[in-house]
Amino acid sequence: QVQLVESGGGLVQAGGSLRLSCAASGSIFRFTVMGWYRQGPGKQRELVATISSSGSTNYADSVKGRFTVSRDNAKNTVDLQMNSLKPEDTAVYYCNAQHMGYGSDYWGQGTQVTVSS
């Protein structure tokens, strides 16, 4: 079965950086879209950044200019470079992968990112 595993979360001070990685295993196809979502305390899950198989990206307004999403189509991995982190970035970050042709949608277990002030 398809499984997404995130890594790279942790505790950092405001202004610091973290790099999240997500590896997809058990997939026989390239995902149409891969990306990252997050859910802060008492909030709903929201889109952070996505990237299509062609390299087209989409970012939440709150992270534009600070976060960069990238992927390796051959390995089915997606990374999120997070710079200039703010306390409001504190959340559980989830990796997501979709394949529109198969109507599939997969999620990782999430990795905690905590930004202290």
C-alpha positions in Angstrom: 0.0 0.0 0.0 1.0 3.6 -0.5 2.6 5.2 2.6 3.9 8.7 3.1 6.5 9.3 5.8 7.4 12.8 7.0 10.6 13.8 8.7 12.5 16.9 9.7 10.1 18.5 12.3 11.4 19.9 15.5 11.7 22.9 17.8 13.3 26.1 16.5 13.4 29.7 17.5 11.7 32.4 15.6 13.7 33.4 12.5 15.2 29.9 12.2 14.9 27.3 9.5 13.7 23.7 9.1 13.6 21.4 6.2 10.8 18.8 6.0 11.0 15.8 3.8 8.3 13.3 2.7 9.0 10.0 1.1 6.3 8.0 -0.6 6.6 4.2 -0.8 4.6 1.5 -2.4 3.6 3.7 -5.3 3.8 2.6 -8.9 3.0 6.0 -10.4 4.1 9.6 -10.1 1.6 11.7 -8.2 -0.2 14.5 -10.0 0.3 16.8 -7.0 2.4 16.5 -3.9 2.6 19.0 -1.1 2.2 20.0 2.5 -0.7 21.0 4.8 -0.6 22.0 8.4 -2.9 22.1 11.4 -2.2 24.4 14.3 -3.8 24.2 17.8 -7.5 24.7 17.6 -7.4 25.3 13.9 -8.5 23.4 10.8 -6.0 21.8 8.4 -4.8 24.3 5.8 -2.8 24.2 2.6 0.8 25.3 3.0 2.4 24.5 -0.4 1.8 22.1 -3.3 3.8 21.2 -6.4 2.6 19.4 -9.5 4.4 16.8 -11.5 5.4 19.5 -14.0 6.9 21.7 -11.3 4.1 24.3 -10.9 3.8 25.5 -7.3 1.1 27.0 -5.1 1.7 28.6 -1.7 -0.4 29.9 1.0 -0.1 33.7 1.3 1.2 33.4 4.8 4.3 31.5 3.7 5.1 33.1 0.3 8.7 34.2 0.2 9.6 32.1 3.2 8.9 28.5 2.3 10.0 26.6 -0.8 8.5 23.3 -1.9 10.3 20.9 -4.2 10.0 17.3 -5.4 11.8 14.5 -7.1 9.5 12.8 -9.5 11.7 9.7 -9.9 11.8 9.1 -6.2 8.3 10.3 -5.3 9.6 12.6 -2.6 8.6 16.2 -1.7 10.5 18.6 0.5 9.6 21.8 2.2 12.3 24.3 3.1 11.0 26.7 5.8 13.0 29.9 6.5 12.3 32.9 8.7 10.0 30.8 10.8 7.4 32.5 13.0 5.6 31.3 16.1 2.4 31.2 14.0 4.0 28.5 11.9 3.7 26.1 14.8 1.6 23.2 13.7 1.6 19.6 12.7 2.7 19.4 9.1 1.2 16.7 6.9 2.5 15.4 3.6 -0.1 14.9 0.9 0.0 13.2 -2.4 -2.7 12.9 -5.1 -3.1 11.2 -8.4 -6.1 12.6 -10.2 -6.2 9.9 -12.8 -6.9 7.3 -10.2 -8.8 9.6 -7.8 -6.3 8.8 -5.1 -5.4 11.0 -2.1 -2.9 10.0 0.5 -1.7 11.5 3.8 1.3 11.1 6.1 1.0 10.8 9.8 2.3 14.3 10.4 5.4 15.9 11.9 5.4 18.5 14.7 7.0 21.9 14.0 7.2 24.2 17.0 8.5 27.8 16.7 9.3 29.5 19.9 9.4 33.3 20.4 
